[in-house]
Amino acid sequence: MTRFVLISNTHLMNHPDELTEEQLRKQWYPIVMMKRRVSVRLVRLVVRFLRHTNLRAIAKLQRVYPSLQSDGLITLGDQIHGIAERGAEGTAGRSVLGEFLGLCESMGRVLFHVPSEHPLGYRDGVDYFFRPRWGNDLSKILIEITRDIGGDLSEEAIRNWLELAGPLWGMKEVEAFRFVWIDCDLFRWKRQIKDSDSAFLQDLLRRQNDFITETLASSRPKQVVLFTHRMNVISEERISDYSDRIKAVVFGDFHAKLRASQELAKFGPVPYEMMFVPAVWGVQFGVGHPGYAVLTVDGVDLQFTSQTL
């Protein structure tokens, strides 16, 4: 029997005292924070509070971790927040990623880290805007904060991730299963990558495509447990073609179970288990109960439970 603890969506913030004023203003919702009428003192207080909620949630996990008798920790994306959502880019990005990795290693063995858009730097986050939309019952207008995320992955952030956190994709054999992890963003923005002039990103996309096809095709007699930040990868042709080889898909992304269930309903039935890992950083933005999940492998059986901290 082998047991793993899974976490997602830590969104660890940089220490505000280590940032320039511009970096500080771009750490959290730049559409508001970049306005000069918002005092830098207030911005610093907000970032300091958010970082405090990050670290408080991680500290809770550190306290219970020994009792979980885990054989390894797996993190499922959005490990750090990033300056202007450029992830592990630059000195500030490397610093906070290194801090996160150190916090994980302090708990014991880390099996692997699953990458996602926040640590890989998916865009300069100044393009947030407010958009009204009707509620489901058409009786009220909801205001949501959204943006065109574009798919502008940062080569520097990716290189820093590869150096500090490990590969973007990979496979480990655990009893009767193959644990396979991938970077969902290479699939998510494959069109932009193919149209770009980045030979580096195009090579990553090609190599991950080859990896997932070869790994799924050769998996028998073992079954695959697929780890990804975003569950949308299950619609990728090279994954759906081998759905009979997959036992379960483990994902994070949505912070709260209710939203994950709503998104799952859009896909309809799938021939494998879908396992949602709640955010260790509360339900949203540090508010609510942080959570984690435990995945136990017992021969050919999987047991999955989610817990609150």
Buried (B, 14 or more C-beta within 10 A) or exposed (E): EBBBBBBBBBBBBBBBEEBEEEBBBBBBBBBBBBEEEEEBEEBBEBBBBBBEBBBBBBEBBBEEBEEBEBBBBBBBBBBBBBBBBBBBBBEBBBBBBBBBBEBBEEBBEBBBBBBBBBBBBBBBBBBBEEEEEEEEEEEEEEEEEEBEBEBBBBBBBBEBBBEBBBBBBBBBEBBBBBBBBBBBBBBBBBEBBEEBEBEEBBEBBEEBBEBBBEBBEEBEEBBBBBBBBBBBBBEBEBBEEBBEBBBBBBBBBBBBBEBBEEBBEEEEEBEBEBBBBBBBBBBEBBEBBBBBBBBBBEEEEBEBEBBEB
